Amino acid sequence: MRKALDSAWPEPRKRLPPRPSTLDPYKVVIDGILWADLDAPRKQPHTVNRILHQLITG
């Protein structure tokens, strides 16, 4: 409380370390699918649902 009353500006917030994402184990697979889509015809790229289905079915 004393620090807050003595200073007009608050102390900077502490930086939290980055947390791992739930998608981290699948990023390589998803990136491979999306890179392959760059060469696919315009109307045939993977949708999010198709990518999810591929990840679920293996």
C-alpha positions in Angstrom: 0.0 0.0 0.0 2.9 2.4 0.8 4.4 1.9 -2.6 1.1 2.8 -4.3 0.7 6.0 -2.2 4.4 7.1 -2.7 4.4 6.8 -6.5 2.1 8.4 -9.1 2.8 5.5 -11.6 2.2 1.9 -10.9 5.0 -0.6 -11.1 5.3 -2.5 -14.4 3.6 -5.8 -14.5 5.7 -9.0 -14.3 6.1 -10.8 -17.5 4.8 -14.4 -17.5 6.7 -17.1 -19.3 5.0 -18.2 -22.6 2.7 -21.2 -22.1 2.7 -24.1 -24.6 -0.2 -24.3 -26.9 -2.5 -27.3 -27.2 -1.8 -27.3 -30.9 2.0 -27.6 -30.6 2.1 -31.4 -31.2 0.0 -30.9 -34.4 1.6 -27.8 -35.9 4.0 -29.8 -38.1 1.1 -31.8 -39.6 -1.1 -28.7 -40.1 1.7 -26.8 -41.7 2.3 -29.7 -44.1 -1.3 -29.7 -45.1 -1.4 -26.0 -45.7 1.9 -26.0 -47.7 0.4 -28.7 -49.9 -2.7 -26.6 -50.4 -0.6 -23.8 -52.0 -0.2 -26.1 -55.1 -3.8 -27.3 -55.1 -6.4 -25.9 -57.5 -8.2 -22.8 -56.2 -11.4 -24.5 -55.2 -9.8 -27.5 -53.5 -8.0 -26.2 -50.4 -8.6 -27.9 -47.1 -11.2 -26.4 -44.8 -10.8 -26.3 -41.0 -13.2 -29.2 -40.7 -11.3 -31.3 -43.2 -8.0 -30.6 -41.4 -9.7 -31.5 -38.0 -11.1 -34.7 -39.5 -7.6 -35.7 -40.8 -6.1 -35.0 -37.3 -8.7 -37.1 -35.6 -8.6 -40.1 -38.0 -4.8 -40.0 -38.1 
